[in-house]
Amino acid sequence: MTRLLFVIALGVSQASCGSEDGIAGYQELERQVERERVGADPDQWIEMRNLMGEWERTGLIFGYGGDYDECLKAIAGLKQANEGREYRCVPAN
């Protein structure tokens, strides 16, 4: 039971780290990325499903000839390091 409470508490604390209120400059970064594409392709957010089942933005792929393809490659690497996590690519602009 103690382990379960620890895991739940850890998940809640991690979920709050990715919130707009938790990181200085987070909202400004999102607005900048939404307004200005880097290169010809839409930039891609890498999102990870957290322990609460919510999607958190954890990375940004930009400046490649195929940002979506590079995002999928990055996710493949992340899955090798932690195959239990779920990731996805989402257009950033």
TAPE-V269861 format. One record per residue. N is the residue number from 0. RES is the residue in one small letter. PHI is phi in whole degrees, -180 to 180 (* if undefined). NEAR is the number of other C-alpha atoms within 10 Angstrom. Layout:
N:RES:PHI:NEAR  N:RES:PHI:NEAR
//
This chain:
0:m:*:6  1:t:-62:7  2:r:-62:8  3:l:-61:9  4:l:-64:10  5:f:-63:11  6:v:-64:13  7:i:-64:14  8:a:-63:13  9:l:-63:12  10:g:-62:16  11:v:-65:14  12:s:-68:12  13:q:-69:15  14:a:-63:19  15:s:-74:13  16:c:-65:13  17:g:-89:16  18:s:-73:13  19:e:-63:13  20:d:-83:11  21:g:-86:11  22:i:-127:11  23:a:-61:9  24:g:88:10  25:y:-61:13  26:q:-65:13  27:e:-64:11  28:l:-63:10  29:e:-58:14  30:r:-64:12  31:q:-62:11  32:v:-65:19  33:e:-62:14  34:r:-82:9  35:e:-128:12  36:r:-78:16  37:v:-103:14  38:g:88:13  39:a:-83:12  40:d:-88:16  41:p:-61:23  42:d:-66:26  43:q:-129:26  44:w:-82:23  45:i:-95:23  46:e:-115:19  47:m:-123:19  48:r:-78:16  49:n:-85:17  50:l:-67:17  51:m:-91:11  52:g:85:11  53:e:-96:10  54:w:-89:17  55:e:-115:20  56:r:-78:17  57:t:-123:12  58:g:-161:14  59:l:-138:17  60:i:-109:22  61:f:-154:21  62:g:85:15  63:y:-94:16  64:g:-69:12  65:g:-139:16  66:d:-59:23  67:y:-64:21  68:d:-62:14  69:e:-68:17  70:c:-63:23  71:l:-62:17  72:k:-65:12  73:a:-63:16  74:i:-63:20  75:a:-60:14  76:g:-66:12  77:l:-63:14  78:k:-65:14  79:q:-65:10  80:a:-76:10  81:n:-150:10  82:e:-69:11  83:g:-81:8  84:r:-87:13  85:e:-111:15  86:y:-126:22  87:r:-153:16  88:c:-102:23  89:v:-134:16  90:p:-56:15  91:a:-96:19  92:n:-156:17
//
